[in-house]
Amino acid sequence: MSSRNPLSVILDQNKLIGPNYHDWLRNLKIVLNSEKIAYVLTKSPPKTAKSNATKEELAELEKCWDHDLQAKSYMLASMSNELQRRFEEAVNAADIYGHLQELYGEQKRPLRHATVKELMTSRLREGASVHEHGVRMLGSLKS
């Protein structure tokens, strides 16, 4: 029997490589929910405490920073090495989550589908310049 934390096993077996973003996110949320820290994905902790903060407020802020660090560590540990390098300097978990949503979120699927369809159906017209065709194909990838 393994003495490893079952939560880390979930993330180890489901490393984010890009195309599996939605499956990875579902597993990450399972782990963060079980730790009761999923809120850090959408709520960044303040960078500093107010100058007139009470002991209770400071303790709460410290707890938020700890939760954010824990979530960020789970996120980074469960990514491919390439993605880890890309996000290791991120300020907080919400920042990483936001960037990943931009890269792999649902709103990108229709755009990717249209781009792939355009690339697959595009043909070099007879007599057309190969260079212009190549430039048009590259333009499709950038949009």
N, C-alpha and C positions, 0 to 999 in steps of 0.2 A: 504494500500500500504506500502511496506517495505521501510525503509530508508537505508537499507544495500547496500553497494557497489555491483553492479552486478558482478564485477570481483571476489570478495571474495565468492559470492554465487556459481559461476562456480567451484571454487576450493573446497569449502565446500561440494558440492554435488558429487565431484569426487575425494575423498581422495585416495592417493596411498596406496595400501595394498600389492603390489607385482605383482600378476598376471595381474592386470589391468594397468601395466606400460605404455603401448602404448596409451591407452585412456587418462590416466592422463597426459602424456607428451604433447599430442595434446592440451588438455585444458590449461596446463601451458603455452605453446607457444602462445596460443590465448591471454592469460592475459598479458604475457610479451611483445608481439608484440603491444598490445593496449597501453601499457605504454612506448613503444619504448626503451625497455631495454633487448630484447631477446639476444643481442650480448654477454651478460655476461655468457651465457651458454657455450660458446666456447672460450672466451677470458678473462683470469684472469687479474684483475688490478694489477699493480705493488704494492708490499708491502710497499715500501717507495718512497718518492720523491727524485729526483736527488738533490744534494747539491746546484747546481747552477740553479735550476728551477725558471722560471719567475712566476709572479703572475698569468698569464693566464694558464700556465702549472699546477700550484698548484690548481687553480680553476677547471681545467679539470680533474685532478686526484681526487680531492674531489668529483666531480660529478660521476666519475666511481665507487669510493668506495660506494657512496650512492646508485647507481643503483645496485651494487652487493649485498649490504645489503638488499635492497628491494626485489630483486629476491630470495635471500637465505631465507628471511622471508616468502615469498609466498610459496616457496618449502617446507619448514619445516612445515608451518601451514597446508599444504594440504597433509600431510603424516599421516599414522597410528602412534600411540604413540611409537610403537616398532621401526619404521624407524626413527622417530624424535630423539629418544635416540641414535640411531646409528650414525646419521649425525649432531647432534647439535654442535659438536666441529669442524666440517669441516671449513676449512679456507675460502672458497668462493663458490659461486654458481657453477662455472665450475668444482670444485672438487667434489661436490655432483653429478652433472650431469654425470661426468666421471665414478664415482663408480656405479651409477644406470645403466648406459649403460653396464658396465661389468656384473652386476647382472642380468639385465632383457632385455638387448638389443637384437636386431634381431639375432645376431650371436649365441645366446644361444638356440634359438628355435630348430634347428636341433639336437643339442646335447641332449637337454631335451627329444625330441621325441624319439631319439635312446635309451636313458636310460630307459624311460618308456616302450618302446617296449621290450627291453631286460628283464626288470623285469616282465612284464606281460606274456612273453612267456617262461621264465625260469622254468624248472621243476626239482624236485629232482629225480635224476636217481635212479632206483631200486638198492639197495645195497650200494649206495653212502653214505658218511658221512654227517649227517645233519649239523655238524659244518662246514665242508668245503663248503657246499652249502650256508650256512649263510654268511661265509666269502666272497665267490664269489659275493653274492648279495650286501653286503656292499661295496665291491670293485666297483661294478657298479655305486653306488651312489656317490662315491668320484671322479670318472673320469669326 
